Amino acid sequence: MKDDKYYFHQTPETLCKDIIERIIFKEDDIILEPFAGEGNFYHNFPENIEKHKCEIEDGMCYKNFDYENIKPTICCSNPPYVLDGKNAFFEILNFYSKIKSLERLIFLCNDQCVGSLTPLRMQKLNNNNLFINKITTVNVKKWRGRYYILEFSRQKNESFDYLMKNYE
């Protein structure tokens, strides 16, 4: 049985539905929920879209998904913020920036995740052809704070820029 900590961080189903409602799907999209938890995203994806999920608690790590043969085009999830005791958000984004079939990433994240996206890290993602295209702010009362829906795509967005100097 999963512990309370696991359940505390499950994305509210109503928020999952609202995020999914904002996604414009194409007929041939293949969607992946790589950190499924209870499946609040997965179970609410449109029935006419091919969908897949991973959940480490069920023995399926996102790194072991069959990206080569399944070729997901959209990844939508509330990824874990901490893996092995450190902020893992950039590591997860960097991993997905290298999956060529992915056209869009839609991740729910907190301010620590956004804060981990330094100019140098964003440049690395951009070099892998992954760009922030939209940020939506949300309140999640049970988590006591502001959260962000970050939408990444392969289309460069000139609205986001980075100053690469270190300032004293």
GILINRA-V586638 format. One record per backbone hydrogen bond with DSSP energy under -0.5 kcal/mol. NH is the residue of the N-H (numbers start at 1). CO is the residue of the C=O. Records with the same first field share a line. If there is no record, write none. Layout:
NH = CO + CO
//
This chain:
6 = 3
7 = 3
8 = 4
9 = 5
10 = 7
16 = 12
17 = 13
18 = 14
19 = 15
20 = 16
21 = 17
22 = 18 + 19
23 = 20
25 = 23
29 = 26
31 = 50
32 = 74
33 = 52
34 = 32
36 = 33 + 54
39 = 36
43 = 39
44 = 41
45 = 41 + 42
49 = 46
50 = 29
52 = 31
54 = 33
55 = 60
58 = 55
59 = 56
60 = 55
61 = 59
64 = 61
65 = 62
67 = 65
70 = 66
71 = 67
73 = 30
74 = 30
75 = 104
76 = 32
77 = 106
79 = 77
83 = 86
86 = 83
88 = 81
89 = 81
92 = 88
93 = 89
94 = 90
95 = 91
96 = 92
97 = 93
98 = 94 + 95
99 = 96
100 = 98
102 = 99
103 = 73
104 = 73
105 = 152
106 = 75
107 = 150
108 = 77
109 = 148
111 = 146
114 = 110
115 = 111
116 = 112 + 113
117 = 114
118 = 116
122 = 118
123 = 119
124 = 120
125 = 121
126 = 122
127 = 123
128 = 124 + 125
129 = 126
130 = 125
131 = 153
133 = 151
134 = 151
136 = 149
138 = 147
140 = 145
141 = 139
143 = 140
144 = 140 + 141
145 = 140
147 = 138
148 = 109
149 = 136
150 = 107 + 148
151 = 134 + 149
152 = 105 + 150
153 = 131
154 = 103
156 = 154
158 = 156
160 = 157
161 = 159
164 = 162
167 = 165
//
